[in-house]
Amino acid sequence: MPRQDLNVELATVAREEGVEWFTIGSDAHAARELELLPFGMAIAALAGIPRERILNYQSLESLRRWAAHRSHG
């Protein structure tokens, strides 16, 4: 099955349209596919998405605050 990563153009559109938070996933269906995670990181970088808007780069405490804020409306 071919990979279905979000391409740079669509990631850029999302950033420009105000998507606040991004996550980077591997779309892994097997352990060996985890090595493909850098492709998602490269797409985010090429799209100009700042690290502070990528949940994967947040500290555990920051991520907990983010989740708690969203669960309370």
PDB file of N, CA, C and O in Angstrom:
ATOM      1  N   MET A   1       0.848  -1.177   0.000  1.00  0.00           N
ATOM      2  CA  MET A   1       0.000   0.000   0.000  1.00  0.00           C
ATOM      3  C   MET A   1       0.896   1.245   0.000  1.00  0.00           C
ATOM      4  O   MET A   1       1.839   1.321   0.787  1.00  0.00           O
ATOM      5  N   PRO A   2       0.618   2.199  -0.856  1.00  0.00           N
ATOM      6  CA  PRO A   2       1.452   3.406  -0.897  1.00  0.00           C
ATOM      7  C   PRO A   2       1.228   4.274   0.338  1.00  0.00           C
ATOM      8  O   PRO A   2       0.164   4.248   0.957  1.00  0.00           O
ATOM      9  N   ARG A   3       2.240   5.026   0.670  1.00  0.00           N
ATOM     10  CA  ARG A   3       2.144   5.940   1.819  1.00  0.00           C
ATOM     11  C   ARG A   3       1.179   7.068   1.493  1.00  0.00           C
ATOM     12  O   ARG A   3       0.979   7.426   0.332  1.00  0.00           O
ATOM     13  N   GLN A   4       0.595   7.612   2.530  1.00  0.00           N
ATOM     14  CA  GLN A   4      -0.387   8.673   2.345  1.00  0.00           C
ATOM     15  C   GLN A   4      -0.046   9.896   3.189  1.00  0.00           C
ATOM     16  O   GLN A   4      -0.923  10.498   3.809  1.00  0.00           O
ATOM     17  N   ASP A   5       1.216  10.253   3.206  1.00  0.00           N
ATOM     18  CA  ASP A   5       1.634  11.428   3.956  1.00  0.00           C
ATOM     19  C   ASP A   5       0.986  12.685   3.369  1.00  0.00           C
ATOM     20  O   ASP A   5       0.749  12.768   2.164  1.00  0.00           O
ATOM     21  N   LEU A   6       0.711  13.642   4.219  1.00  0.00           N
ATOM     22  CA  LEU A   6       0.274  14.949   3.763  1.00  0.00           C
ATOM     23  C   LEU A   6       1.443  15.574   3.018  1.00  0.00           C
ATOM     24  O   LEU A   6       2.563  15.583   3.529  1.00  0.00           O
ATOM     25  N   ASN A   7       1.202  16.099   1.815  1.00  0.00           N
ATOM     26  CA  ASN A   7       2.323  16.664   1.064  1.00  0.00           C
ATOM     27  C   ASN A   7       2.622  18.089   1.543  1.00  0.00           C
ATOM     28  O   ASN A   7       1.844  18.684   2.289  1.00  0.00           O
ATOM     29  N   VAL A   8       3.753  18.617   1.102  1.00  0.00           N
ATOM     30  CA  VAL A   8       4.208  19.936   1.540  1.00  0.00           C
ATOM     31  C   VAL A   8       3.194  21.014   1.175  1.00  0.00           C
ATOM     32  O   VAL A   8       2.933  21.918   1.968  1.00  0.00           O
ATOM     33  N   GLU A   9       2.628  20.922  -0.010  1.00  0.00           N
ATOM     34  CA  GLU A   9       1.663  21.940  -0.450  1.00  0.00           C
ATOM     35  C   GLU A   9       0.450  21.994   0.480  1.00  0.00           C
ATOM     36  O   GLU A   9       0.037  23.076   0.897  1.00  0.00           O
ATOM     37  N   LEU A  10      -0.116  20.846   0.803  1.00  0.00           N
ATOM     38  CA  LEU A  10      -1.285  20.836   1.676  1.00  0.00           C
ATOM     39  C   LEU A  10      -0.934  21.210   3.112  1.00  0.00           C
ATOM     40  O   LEU A  10      -1.736  21.848   3.796  1.00  0.00           O
ATOM     41  N   ALA A  11       0.242  20.827   3.574  1.00  0.00           N
ATOM     42  CA  ALA A  11       0.676  21.228   4.909  1.00  0.00           C
ATOM     43  C   ALA A  11       0.859  22.745   4.972  1.00  0.00           C
ATOM     44  O   ALA A  11       0.546  23.369   5.986  1.00  0.00           O
ATOM     45  N   THR A  12       1.360  23.330   3.901  1.00  0.00           N
ATOM     46  CA  THR A  12       1.520  24.782   3.834  1.00  0.00           C
ATOM     47  C   THR A  12       0.161  25.472   3.852  1.00  0.00           C
ATOM     48  O   THR A  12      -0.023  26.463   4.558  1.00  0.00           O
ATOM     49  N   VAL A  13      -0.784  24.954   3.084  1.00  0.00           N
ATOM     50  CA  VAL A  13      -2.140  25.518   3.074  1.00  0.00           C
ATOM     51  C   VAL A  13      -2.740  25.454   4.477  1.00  0.00           C
ATOM     52  O   VAL A  13      -3.337  26.425   4.941  1.00  0.00           O
ATOM     53  N   ALA A  14      -2.585  24.331   5.144  1.00  0.00           N
ATOM     54  CA  ALA A  14      -3.115  24.187   6.500  1.00  0.00           C
ATOM     55  C   ALA A  14      -2.511  25.238   7.426  1.00  0.00           C
ATOM     56  O   ALA A  14      -3.231  25.880   8.191  1.00  0.00           O
ATOM     57  N   ARG A  15      -1.199  25.414   7.361  1.00  0.00           N
ATOM     58  CA  ARG A  15      -0.539  26.426   8.195  1.00  0.00           C
ATOM     59  C   ARG A  15      -1.058  27.816   7.864  1.00  0.00           C
ATOM     60  O   ARG A  15      -1.379  28.591   8.765  1.00  0.00           O
ATOM     61  N   GLU A  16      -1.143  28.137   6.569  1.00  0.00           N
ATOM     62  CA  GLU A  16      -1.582  29.464   6.139  1.00  0.00           C
ATOM     63  C   GLU A  16      -3.045  29.742   6.496  1.00  0.00           C
ATOM     64  O   GLU A  16      -3.428  30.891   6.717  1.00  0.00           O
ATOM     65  N   GLU A  17      -3.851  28.691   6.549  1.00  0.00           N
ATOM     66  CA  GLU A  17      -5.269  28.852   6.878  1.00  0.00           C
ATOM     67  C   GLU A  17      -5.521  28.870   8.382  1.00  0.00           C
ATOM     68  O   GLU A  17      -6.663  28.985   8.826  1.00  0.00           O
ATOM     69  N   GLY A  18      -4.459  28.757   9.156  1.00  0.00           N
ATOM     70  CA  GLY A  18      -4.595  28.919  10.601  1.00  0.00           C
ATOM     71  C   GLY A  18      -4.735  27.656  11.418  1.00  0.00           C
ATOM     72  O   GLY A  18      -5.123  27.722  12.585  1.00  0.00           O
ATOM     73  N   VAL A  19      -4.427  26.492  10.831  1.00  0.00           N
ATOM     74  CA  VAL A  19      -4.428  25.292  11.660  1.00  0.00           C
ATOM     75  C   VAL A  19      -3.420  25.528  12.783  1.00  0.00           C
ATOM     76  O   VAL A  19      -2.244  25.799  12.539  1.00  0.00           O
ATOM     77  N   GLU A  20      -3.905  25.420  14.004  1.00  0.00           N
ATOM     78  CA  GLU A  20      -3.071  25.783  15.152  1.00  0.00           C
ATOM     79  C   GLU A  20      -2.075  24.696  15.543  1.00  0.00           C
ATOM     80  O   GLU A  20      -0.917  24.990  15.839  1.00  0.00           O
ATOM     81  N   TRP A  21      -2.525  23.437  15.543  1.00  0.00           N
ATOM     82  CA  TRP A  21      -1.691  22.337  16.022  1.00  0.00           C
ATOM     83  C   TRP A  21      -1.536  21.266  14.957  1.00  0.00           C
ATOM     84  O   TRP A  21      -2.463  20.957  14.209  1.00  0.00           O
ATOM     85  N   PHE A  22      -0.342  20.716  14.916  1.00  0.00           N
ATOM     86  CA  PHE A  22      -0.018  19.634  13.997  1.00  0.00           C
ATOM     87  C   PHE A  22       0.587  18.495  14.799  1.00  0.00           C
ATOM     88  O   PHE A  22       1.180  18.714  15.856  1.00  0.00           O
ATOM     89  N   THR A  23       0.437  17.294  14.298  1.00  0.00           N
ATOM     90  CA  THR A  23       1.165  16.145  14.832  1.00  0.00           C
ATOM     91  C   THR A  23       1.843  15.452  13.663  1.00  0.00           C
ATOM     92  O   THR A  23       1.387  15.525  12.522  1.00  0.00           O
ATOM     93  N   ILE A  24       2.918  14.795  13.967  1.00  0.00           N
ATOM     94  CA  ILE A  24       3.655  14.056  12.948  1.00  0.00           C
ATOM     95  C   ILE A  24       3.549  12.584  13.308  1.00  0.00           C
ATOM     96  O   ILE A  24       3.925  12.172  14.406  1.00  0.00           O
ATOM     97  N   GLY A  25       3.039  11.801  12.380  1.00  0.00           N
ATOM     98  CA  GLY A  25       2.894  10.373  12.599  1.00  0.00           C
ATOM     99  C   GLY A  25       3.686   9.597  11.559  1.00  0.00           C
ATOM    100  O   GLY A  25       4.106  10.143  10.539  1.00  0.00           O
ATOM    101  N   SER A  26       3.878   8.342  11.832  1.00  0.00           N
ATOM    102  CA  SER A  26       4.654   7.503  10.917  1.00  0.00           C
ATOM    103  C   SER A  26       3.759   6.718   9.968  1.00  0.00           C
ATOM    104  O   SER A  26       4.241   6.190   8.966  1.00  0.00           O
ATOM    105  N   ASP A  27       2.464   6.630  10.263  1.00  0.00           N
ATOM    106  CA  ASP A  27       1.554   5.777   9.510  1.00  0.00           C
ATOM    107  C   ASP A  27       2.085   4.339   9.483  1.00  0.00           C
ATOM    108  O   ASP A  27       1.866   3.598   8.525  1.00  0.00           O
ATOM    109  N   ALA A  28       2.780   3.970  10.547  1.00  0.00           N
ATOM    110  CA  ALA A  28       3.431   2.662  10.603  1.00  0.00           C
ATOM    111  C   ALA A  28       2.412   1.552  10.841  1.00  0.00           C
ATOM    112  O   ALA A  28       1.531   1.661  11.695  1.00  0.00           O
ATOM    113  N   HIS A  29       2.556   0.496  10.072  1.00  0.00           N
ATOM    114  CA  HIS A  29       1.763  -0.701  10.256  1.00  0.00           C
ATOM    115  C   HIS A  29       2.664  -1.867  10.654  1.00  0.00           C
ATOM    116  O   HIS A  29       2.202  -2.994  10.834  1.00  0.00           O
ATOM    117  N   ALA A  30       3.938  -1.579  10.785  1.00  0.00           N
ATOM    118  CA  ALA A  30       4.925  -2.548  11.243  1.00  0.00           C
ATOM    119  C   ALA A  30       6.065  -1.768  11.886  1.00  0.00           C
ATOM    120  O   ALA A  30       6.304  -0.614  11.532  1.00  0.00           O
ATOM    121  N   ALA A  31       6.763  -2.385  12.822  1.00  0.00           N
ATOM    122  CA  ALA A  31       7.827  -1.697  13.559  1.00  0.00           C
ATOM    123  C   ALA A  31       8.884  -1.104  12.627  1.00  0.00           C
ATOM    124  O   ALA A  31       9.394  -0.015  12.892  1.00  0.00           O
ATOM    125  N   ARG A  32       9.214  -1.789  11.563  1.00  0.00           N
ATOM    126  CA  ARG A  32      10.264  -1.286  10.666  1.00  0.00           C
ATOM    127  C   ARG A  32       9.860   0.017   9.968  1.00  0.00           C
ATOM    128  O   ARG A  32      10.719   0.769   9.509  1.00  0.00           O
ATOM    129  N   GLU A  33       8.550   0.280   9.888  1.00  0.00           N
ATOM    130  CA  GLU A  33       8.085   1.492   9.232  1.00  0.00           C
ATOM    131  C   GLU A  33       8.241   2.741  10.106  1.00  0.00           C
ATOM    132  O   GLU A  33       8.070   3.859   9.620  1.00  0.00           O
ATOM    133  N   LEU A  34       8.565   2.561  11.387  1.00  0.00           N
ATOM    134  CA  LEU A  34       8.795   3.714  12.258  1.00  0.00           C
ATOM    135  C   LEU A  34       9.975   4.549  11.787  1.00  0.00           C
ATOM    136  O   LEU A  34      10.078   5.731  12.117  1.00  0.00           O
ATOM    137  N   GLU A  35      10.865   3.935  11.015  1.00  0.00           N
ATOM    138  CA  GLU A  35      12.011   4.677  10.488  1.00  0.00           C
ATOM    139  C   GLU A  35      11.590   5.733   9.464  1.00  0.00           C
ATOM    140  O   GLU A  35      12.410   6.558   9.061  1.00  0.00           O
ATOM    141  N   LEU A  36      10.332   5.719   9.041  1.00  0.00           N
ATOM    142  CA  LEU A  36       9.840   6.686   8.063  1.00  0.00           C
ATOM    143  C   LEU A  36       9.359   7.987   8.706  1.00  0.00           C
ATOM    144  O   LEU A  36       8.992   8.921   7.993  1.00  0.00           O
ATOM    145  N   LEU A  37       9.353   8.066  10.023  1.00  0.00           N
ATOM    146  CA  LEU A  37       8.919   9.266  10.725  1.00  0.00           C
ATOM    147  C   LEU A  37       9.645  10.530  10.265  1.00  0.00           C
ATOM    148  O   LEU A  37       9.008  11.582  10.209  1.00  0.00           O
ATOM    149  N   PRO A  38      10.927  10.494   9.936  1.00  0.00           N
ATOM    150  CA  PRO A  38      11.600  11.703   9.454  1.00  0.00           C
ATOM    151  C   PRO A  38      10.972  12.324   8.199  1.00  0.00           C
ATOM    152  O   PRO A  38      11.139  13.520   7.961  1.00  0.00           O
ATOM    153  N   PHE A  39      10.259  11.539   7.400  1.00  0.00           N
ATOM    154  CA  PHE A  39       9.587  12.123   6.241  1.00  0.00           C
ATOM    155  C   PHE A  39       8.544  13.141   6.684  1.00  0.00           C
ATOM    156  O   PHE A  39       8.441  14.218   6.096  1.00  0.00           O
ATOM    157  N   GLY A  40       7.772  12.813   7.711  1.00  0.00           N
ATOM    158  CA  GLY A  40       6.791  13.747   8.255  1.00  0.00           C
ATOM    159  C   GLY A  40       7.450  14.982   8.831  1.00  0.00           C
ATOM    160  O   GLY A  40       6.933  16.091   8.691  1.00  0.00           O
ATOM    161  N   MET A  41       8.589  14.796   9.479  1.00  0.00           N
ATOM    162  CA  MET A  41       9.331  15.932  10.036  1.00  0.00           C
ATOM    163  C   MET A  41       9.824  16.847   8.918  1.00  0.00           C
ATOM    164  O   MET A  41       9.791  18.071   9.051  1.00  0.00           O
ATOM    165  N   ALA A  42      10.274  16.260   7.835  1.00  0.00           N
ATOM    166  CA  ALA A  42      10.757  17.053   6.699  1.00  0.00           C
ATOM    167  C   ALA A  42       9.608  17.826   6.049  1.00  0.00           C
ATOM    168  O   ALA A  42       9.781  18.983   5.667  1.00  0.00           O
ATOM    169  N   ILE A  43       8.454  17.203   5.923  1.00  0.00           N
ATOM    170  CA  ILE A  43       7.302  17.893   5.343  1.00  0.00           C
ATOM    171  C   ILE A  43       6.933  19.095   6.194  1.00  0.00           C
ATOM    172  O   ILE A  43       6.687  20.177   5.660  1.00  0.00           O
ATOM    173  N   ALA A  44       6.891  18.924   7.500  1.00  0.00           N
ATOM    174  CA  ALA A  44       6.574  20.043   8.394  1.00  0.00           C
ATOM    175  C   ALA A  44       7.597  21.168   8.242  1.00  0.00           C
ATOM    176  O   ALA A  44       7.225  22.340   8.181  1.00  0.00           O
ATOM    177  N   ALA A  45       8.859  20.823   8.183  1.00  0.00           N
ATOM    178  CA  ALA A  45       9.905  21.841   8.034  1.00  0.00           C
ATOM    179  C   ALA A  45       9.773  22.574   6.702  1.00  0.00           C
ATOM    180  O   ALA A  45       9.861  23.801   6.658  1.00  0.00           O
ATOM    181  N   LEU A  46       9.564  21.839   5.629  1.00  0.00           N
ATOM    182  CA  LEU A  46       9.429  22.455   4.305  1.00  0.00           C
ATOM    183  C   LEU A  46       8.176  23.313   4.198  1.00  0.00           C
ATOM    184  O   LEU A  46       8.145  24.268   3.421  1.00  0.00           O
ATOM    185  N   ALA A  47       7.142  22.984   4.968  1.00  0.00           N
ATOM    186  CA  ALA A  47       5.902  23.755   4.963  1.00  0.00           C
ATOM    187  C   ALA A  47       5.982  24.966   5.892  1.00  0.00           C
ATOM    188  O   ALA A  47       5.049  25.767   5.956  1.00  0.00           O
ATOM    189  N   GLY A  48       7.091  25.096   6.604  1.00  0.00           N
ATOM    190  CA  GLY A  48       7.267  26.245   7.492  1.00  0.00           C
ATOM    191  C   GLY A  48       6.459  26.175   8.774  1.00  0.00           C
ATOM    192  O   GLY A  48       6.120  27.205   9.357  1.00  0.00           O
ATOM    193  N   ILE A  49       6.152  24.971   9.211  1.00  0.00           N
ATOM    194  CA  ILE A  49       5.397  24.809  10.455  1.00  0.00           C
ATOM    195  C   ILE A  49       6.376  24.889  11.622  1.00  0.00           C
ATOM    196  O   ILE A  49       7.283  24.063  11.723  1.00  0.00           O
ATOM    197  N   PRO A  50       6.204  25.875  12.503  1.00  0.00           N
ATOM    198  CA  PRO A  50       7.140  26.025  13.620  1.00  0.00           C
ATOM    199  C   PRO A  50       7.030  24.870  14.621  1.00  0.00           C
ATOM    200  O   PRO A  50       5.945  24.334  14.850  1.00  0.00           O
ATOM    201  N   ARG A  51       8.147  24.505  15.199  1.00  0.00           N
ATOM    202  CA  ARG A  51       8.186  23.398  16.173  1.00  0.00           C
ATOM    203  C   ARG A  51       7.188  23.601  17.302  1.00  0.00           C
ATOM    204  O   ARG A  51       6.607  22.632  17.791  1.00  0.00           O
ATOM    205  N   GLU A  52       6.981  24.843  17.723  1.00  0.00           N
ATOM    206  CA  GLU A  52       6.086  25.092  18.856  1.00  0.00           C
ATOM    207  C   GLU A  52       4.609  24.804  18.519  1.00  0.00           C
ATOM    208  O   GLU A  52       3.764  24.805  19.414  1.00  0.00           O
ATOM    209  N   ARG A  53       4.302  24.564  17.257  1.00  0.00           N
ATOM    210  CA  ARG A  53       2.937  24.209  16.851  1.00  0.00           C
ATOM    211  C   ARG A  53       2.806  22.717  16.534  1.00  0.00           C
ATOM    212  O   ARG A  53       1.762  22.270  16.059  1.00  0.00           O
ATOM    213  N   ILE A  54       3.856  21.958  16.793  1.00  0.00           N
ATOM    214  CA  ILE A  54       3.842  20.514  16.540  1.00  0.00           C
ATOM    215  C   ILE A  54       3.791  19.804  17.888  1.00  0.00           C
ATOM    216  O   ILE A  54       4.724  19.902  18.685  1.00  0.00           O
ATOM    217  N   LEU A  55       2.703  19.093  18.135  1.00  0.00           N
ATOM    218  CA  LEU A  55       2.511  18.466  19.442  1.00  0.00           C
ATOM    219  C   LEU A  55       3.614  17.483  19.793  1.00  0.00           C
ATOM    220  O   LEU A  55       3.950  17.327  20.967  1.00  0.00           O
ATOM    221  N   ASN A  56       4.179  16.820  18.802  1.00  0.00           N
ATOM    222  CA  ASN A  56       5.249  15.848  19.072  1.00  0.00           C
ATOM    223  C   ASN A  56       6.451  16.485  19.760  1.00  0.00           C
ATOM    224  O   ASN A  56       7.201  15.795  20.451  1.00  0.00           O
ATOM    225  N   TYR A  57       6.642  17.774  19.584  1.00  0.00           N
ATOM    226  CA  TYR A  57       7.807  18.455  20.153  1.00  0.00           C
ATOM    227  C   TYR A  57       7.526  19.075  21.514  1.00  0.00           C
ATOM    228  O   TYR A  57       8.419  19.680  22.107  1.00  0.00           O
ATOM    229  N   GLN A  58       6.310  18.937  22.019  1.00  0.00           N
ATOM    230  CA  GLN A  58       5.959  19.539  23.302  1.00  0.00           C
ATOM    231  C   GLN A  58       6.443  18.665  24.454  1.00  0.00           C
ATOM    232  O   GLN A  58       6.593  17.451  24.313  1.00  0.00           O
ATOM    233  N   SER A  59       6.682  19.302  25.589  1.00  0.00           N
ATOM    234  CA  SER A  59       7.025  18.533  26.786  1.00  0.00           C
ATOM    235  C   SER A  59       5.786  17.789  27.263  1.00  0.00           C
ATOM    236  O   SER A  59       4.668  18.123  26.872  1.00  0.00           O
ATOM    237  N   LEU A  60       5.978  16.803  28.088  1.00  0.00           N
ATOM    238  CA  LEU A  60       4.856  16.037  28.616  1.00  0.00           C
ATOM    239  C   LEU A  60       3.904  16.953  29.373  1.00  0.00           C
ATOM    240  O   LEU A  60       2.689  16.853  29.205  1.00  0.00           O
ATOM    241  N   GLU A  61       4.431  17.832  30.192  1.00  0.00           N
ATOM    242  CA  GLU A  61       3.581  18.743  30.954  1.00  0.00           C
ATOM    243  C   GLU A  61       2.801  19.675  30.036  1.00  0.00           C
ATOM    244  O   GLU A  61       1.613  19.908  30.260  1.00  0.00           O
ATOM    245  N   SER A  62       3.438  20.199  29.027  1.00  0.00           N
ATOM    246  CA  SER A  62       2.764  21.062  28.065  1.00  0.00           C
ATOM    247  C   SER A  62       1.661  20.301  27.333  1.00  0.00           C
ATOM    248  O   SER A  62       0.577  20.842  27.111  1.00  0.00           O
ATOM    249  N   LEU A  63       1.926  19.071  26.964  1.00  0.00           N
ATOM    250  CA  LEU A  63       0.939  18.245  26.280  1.00  0.00           C
ATOM    251  C   LEU A  63      -0.243  17.940  27.195  1.00  0.00           C
ATOM    252  O   LEU A  63      -1.388  17.922  26.743  1.00  0.00           O
ATOM    253  N   ARG A  64       0.023  17.704  28.464  1.00  0.00           N
ATOM    254  CA  ARG A  64      -1.068  17.465  29.417  1.00  0.00           C
ATOM    255  C   ARG A  64      -1.949  18.709  29.566  1.00  0.00           C
ATOM    256  O   ARG A  64      -3.174  18.598  29.609  1.00  0.00           O
ATOM    257  N   ARG A  65      -1.332  19.886  29.643  1.00  0.00           N
ATOM    258  CA  ARG A  65      -2.109  21.129  29.719  1.00  0.00           C
ATOM    259  C   ARG A  65      -2.957  21.311  28.464  1.00  0.00           C
ATOM    260  O   ARG A  65      -4.128  21.684  28.542  1.00  0.00           O
ATOM    261  N   TRP A  66      -2.348  21.043  27.299  1.00  0.00           N
ATOM    262  CA  TRP A  66      -3.067  21.157  26.028  1.00  0.00           C
ATOM    263  C   TRP A  66      -4.294  20.246  26.028  1.00  0.00           C
ATOM    264  O   TRP A  66      -5.385  20.680  25.658  1.00  0.00           O
ATOM    265  N   ALA A  67      -4.124  18.991  26.439  1.00  0.00           N
ATOM    266  CA  ALA A  67      -5.220  18.020  26.452  1.00  0.00           C
ATOM    267  C   ALA A  67      -6.293  18.410  27.467  1.00  0.00           C
ATOM    268  O   ALA A  67      -7.485  18.307  27.177  1.00  0.00           O
ATOM    269  N   ALA A  68      -5.885  18.851  28.640  1.00  0.00           N
ATOM    270  CA  ALA A  68      -6.849  19.245  29.665  1.00  0.00           C
ATOM    271  C   ALA A  68      -7.670  20.440  29.204  1.00  0.00           C
ATOM    272  O   ALA A  68      -8.879  20.491  29.432  1.00  0.00           O
ATOM    273  N   HIS A  69      -7.028  21.385  28.566  1.00  0.00           N
ATOM    274  CA  HIS A  69      -7.729  22.568  28.058  1.00  0.00           C
ATOM    275  C   HIS A  69      -8.793  22.170  27.047  1.00  0.00           C
ATOM    276  O   HIS A  69      -9.899  22.711  27.068  1.00  0.00           O
ATOM    277  N   ARG A  70      -8.477  21.240  26.169  1.00  0.00           N
ATOM    278  CA  ARG A  70      -9.418  20.821  25.141  1.00  0.00           C
ATOM    279  C   ARG A  70     -10.539  19.949  25.702  1.00  0.00           C
ATOM    280  O   ARG A  70     -11.646  19.953  25.162  1.00  0.00           O
ATOM    281  N   SER A  71     -10.276  19.209  26.763  1.00  0.00           N
ATOM    282  CA  SER A  71     -11.315  18.339  27.303  1.00  0.00           C
ATOM    283  C   SER A  71     -12.338  19.126  28.126  1.00  0.00           C
ATOM    284  O   SER A  71     -13.420  18.618  28.421  1.00  0.00           O
ATOM    285  N   HIS A  72     -11.999  20.359  28.496  1.00  0.00           N
ATOM    286  CA  HIS A  72     -12.918  21.189  29.273  1.00  0.00           C
ATOM    287  C   HIS A  72     -13.629  22.221  28.422  1.00  0.00           C
ATOM    288  O   HIS A  72     -14.227  23.159  28.951  1.00  0.00           O
ATOM    289  N   GLY A  73     -13.572  22.061  27.132  1.00  0.00           N
ATOM    290  CA  GLY A  73     -14.330  22.925  26.247  1.00  0.00           C
ATOM    291  C   GLY A  73     -13.552  24.026  25.663  1.00  0.00           C
ATOM    292  O   GLY A  73     -14.091  24.824  24.896  1.00  0.00           O
TER     293      GLY A  73
END
